[in-house]
Amino acid sequence: MSATPKSFRVVVLVKATPNPSRKYGETVCCAGVTADGQWKRLYPVRFRHLQDNKFKRWDWVNFQFRPPTGDHRPESCHVFEDRIEVDGSLGERERVTLLSPLILPSTREATARGLSLTLIRPTKSKFKYRRKSPEIVATEREAYRYAARQMSLLDKELEAFEPLPYAFAFSYEDAYGKHTMQCGDWETSATFWRHRKMYGEQAALDHLSKTFNEEYPRKGMVFAMGTIRKRPSQWMLLGVIRLDELRQESFQF
């Protein structure tokens, strides 16, 4: 394994909900694509520990990495989080041009191509939610508390991440058939917490339902999908992205 770090520049598409890790504490799986359409998975990123280099969806970021150990997915990069640099953002007009070639008919097609990250454009999608049991929330809360204690002396102390009281999911269809997947998109979770604080819990749920069942499908929506390292044949819904459909230009002769 080469000791010399490699570098890439990607536009960020995925920031998954923080995951409590016994090895790294609280980590976030992030992913993006290069200007020439290559997927890159950035891990481990302890996002809430980042300072001036915090990034959001559609930001261009420069990062350095080494090949990961124990993760053989081709897009995976073991990132040096202290070397992440935000370098502008991708404008709305450029998003369709960059991402449309990456949209595949299904995750089955992505698997056939040897990919572990992809975009799909779902049809007949339906956003759903259900309240978690108190036992599940308590177990998740304790896992996040444990992760918050796993920090070095140089880390900024953070409050433990609060788990969602609801499980969010989408049912949808793609070229391979019907599916239901739990939503691991951090932006969706953050939107829930933000609206609940301002307007109340039911209003927050109603806002998400209107956004994902009416607004996004009408304007254009894609799912960012990724596989699990330990179960590479299993796909997860990591990001819900508003993206116009690519329209063919009309030509006059």
C-alpha positions, 0 to 999 in steps of 0.5 A: 500500500502506498504511503503517499496520499492521493487527492480528488475533488468531488461535488458532495451528494450524500451525507448519511445520518451519523453512525455510532462507531466503536472505532471512530466514534460518531462517523458520517458516510459521505459520497460525491462525484468528480467533474468527470463523473467518478463516484467517490465514497469519503469515510470516515468523516466525523462531520460534527468535529469538523470546524472551518471545513464543514460542507453541505450538499452541492459543495465542491470539496478537495480531499486527500485519502489512502486506500481503505483496509477491509473495504474493497468497494472500488469507490471507497476512500479512507479520508484524512478529514483534517485535509478536507477543503471546501472549494465552491459549489455546483450551480443549479444549471450544471447539476443536470448536465453532470449527474444525468449520465450517472442515473441508472435504471435500477440498483441491479444494473449498478451491481452488474456494472460493479458499482457500489454507488449510483443514482436512480430516478424512482417512479410511483414513490411514496414517503412513509414514516412510523414511530419507533418503539421507546426501546429502539430509541433508547438503544440508539440513544445509548449507542450515540452516547457511547460514541460521543465518549470515544474522542481524543484529547484534541477533539471538541466535546459534543453533545450526543447525537439525538436519534429520530423518534420516527423511521423514514422510508420510501416505497418506489418502483424502478426498472427492476420492480417494487422496493421499500427502503429506509431513508438514511439521508441526514438532510431529511432528518435535519429538516424534521428536527428544524421544523419540529422545533419551529412548528411542532411534530405533526407539522414537521411530518406533514412538511416532509410528506408534502415535500417528498410526495408532491413537490419533489416528484413533480419537479424531479427527484433522484435517489442516491443509493449505496451498498453496505460494506459487510453486505455488498449485495444490499443497497441502502437509500442514502440521499434524496436529491431534487434534480430536474430531468434532462430535456432534449433541446429542440433544433430548428432546421 
